[in-house]
Amino acid sequence: MSLTIDDIKKMQSEFDYTLRPEFSFRSTTGEIRLEELEHLLVCLFGEIGELANIVKKIRRGDFPYSEKSDEVSEEVIDALIYIIKISNYLNIDLEDGFLRKLAINKERFKGK
Protein backbone atom coordinates (compact mmCIF):
# COMPACT_ATOMS: atom_id res chain seq x y z
CA MET A 1 0.00 0.00 0.00
CA SER A 2 1.47 3.30 -1.08
CA LEU A 3 0.46 6.38 0.86
CA THR A 4 1.08 10.05 0.18
CA ILE A 5 1.80 12.56 2.91
CA ASP A 6 -1.70 13.94 2.31
CA ASP A 7 -3.16 10.46 2.92
CA ILE A 8 -1.24 10.23 6.19
CA LYS A 9 -2.34 13.72 7.24
CA LYS A 10 -5.98 12.79 6.60
CA MET A 11 -5.65 9.53 8.55
CA GLN A 12 -4.13 11.39 11.51
CA SER A 13 -6.83 14.04 11.39
CA GLU A 14 -9.58 11.42 11.37
CA PHE A 15 -7.92 9.56 14.26
CA ASP A 16 -7.57 12.77 16.29
CA TYR A 17 -11.22 13.65 15.72
CA THR A 18 -12.40 10.15 16.66
CA LEU A 19 -10.24 10.07 19.77
CA ARG A 20 -11.13 13.51 21.15
CA PRO A 21 -13.41 15.60 18.96
CA GLU A 22 -13.31 18.48 21.42
CA PHE A 23 -9.52 18.74 21.03
CA SER A 24 -8.85 17.44 17.56
CA PHE A 25 -6.18 19.90 16.42
CA ARG A 26 -8.23 21.31 13.63
CA SER A 27 -9.13 24.94 13.29
CA THR A 28 -12.77 24.94 12.22
CA THR A 29 -13.03 28.74 12.28
CA GLY A 30 -9.80 29.33 10.40
CA GLU A 31 -8.44 31.12 13.45
CA ILE A 32 -5.35 29.74 15.14
CA ARG A 33 -5.59 29.45 18.91
CA LEU A 34 -2.11 29.84 20.30
CA GLU A 35 -2.79 27.64 23.33
CA GLU A 36 -3.52 24.67 21.04
CA LEU A 37 -0.47 25.39 18.88
CA GLU A 38 1.64 25.75 22.02
CA HIS A 39 0.34 22.40 23.31
CA LEU A 40 1.31 20.69 20.06
CA LEU A 41 4.76 22.26 20.14
CA VAL A 42 5.34 21.18 23.75
CA CYS A 43 4.33 17.64 22.78
CA LEU A 44 6.66 17.70 19.76
CA PHE A 45 9.61 18.89 21.80
CA GLY A 46 8.80 16.31 24.47
CA GLU A 47 9.15 13.58 21.87
CA ILE A 48 12.37 15.13 20.55
CA GLY A 49 13.64 15.23 24.14
CA GLU A 50 12.86 11.54 24.61
CA LEU A 51 14.76 10.77 21.40
CA ALA A 52 17.71 12.89 22.51
CA ASN A 53 17.78 11.15 25.88
CA ILE A 54 18.00 7.71 24.27
CA VAL A 55 20.76 8.88 21.92
CA LYS A 56 22.63 10.44 24.85
CA LYS A 57 22.56 7.12 26.71
CA ILE A 58 23.71 5.22 23.63
CA ARG A 59 26.53 7.72 23.09
CA ARG A 60 27.81 7.45 26.66
CA GLY A 61 27.80 3.66 26.40
CA ASP A 62 24.84 2.66 28.58
CA PHE A 63 23.75 0.28 25.81
CA PRO A 64 24.39 -0.26 22.09
CA TYR A 65 22.19 1.24 19.42
CA SER A 66 21.07 -2.24 18.42
CA GLU A 67 19.30 -2.62 21.78
CA LYS A 68 17.45 0.68 21.42
CA SER A 69 16.82 0.97 17.68
CA ASP A 70 13.12 0.19 18.09
CA GLU A 71 12.76 2.90 20.74
CA VAL A 72 14.66 5.38 18.57
CA SER A 73 12.32 4.61 15.67
CA GLU A 74 9.27 5.00 17.90
CA GLU A 75 10.39 8.43 19.13
CA VAL A 76 11.09 9.61 15.56
CA ILE A 77 7.61 8.47 14.52
CA ASP A 78 6.06 10.16 17.57
CA ALA A 79 7.77 13.41 16.56
CA LEU A 80 6.53 12.97 12.98
CA ILE A 81 2.98 12.54 14.27
CA TYR A 82 3.19 15.89 16.02
CA ILE A 83 4.63 17.53 12.89
CA ILE A 84 1.62 16.13 11.02
CA LYS A 85 -0.78 17.39 13.70
CA ILE A 86 0.80 20.85 13.53
CA SER A 87 0.65 20.90 9.73
CA ASN A 88 -3.01 19.89 9.87
CA TYR A 89 -3.76 22.57 12.45
CA LEU A 90 -1.99 25.28 10.44
CA ASN A 91 -3.28 23.92 7.11
CA ILE A 92 0.24 23.50 5.71
CA ASP A 93 0.64 21.48 2.53
CA LEU A 94 3.62 19.33 3.48
CA GLU A 95 4.02 17.73 0.06
CA ASP A 96 4.14 21.03 -1.82
CA GLY A 97 6.18 22.74 0.88
CA PHE A 98 8.73 19.93 0.93
CA LEU A 99 9.16 19.97 -2.85
CA ARG A 100 9.55 23.76 -2.92
CA LYS A 101 12.08 23.71 -0.06
CA LEU A 102 14.00 20.82 -1.64
CA ALA A 103 14.36 22.80 -4.87
CA ILE A 104 15.61 25.82 -2.89
CA ASN A 105 18.11 23.68 -0.98
CA LYS A 106 19.36 21.97 -4.14
CA GLU A 107 20.12 25.37 -5.62
CA ARG A 108 21.54 26.74 -2.37
CA PHE A 109 23.91 23.84 -1.77
CA LYS A 110 24.83 23.12 -5.39
CA GLY A 111 28.50 22.36 -5.69
CA LYS A 112 29.14 22.09 -1.94
Secondary structure, DSSP 4 states (H G I P E B T S, - for coil): ----HHHHHHHHHHHHHHH-GGG-S--SSSPPPHHHHHHHHHHHHHHHHHHHHHHHHHHTTSS-HHHHHHHHHHHHHHHHHHHHHHHHHHT--HHHHHHHHHHHHHHHTTT-
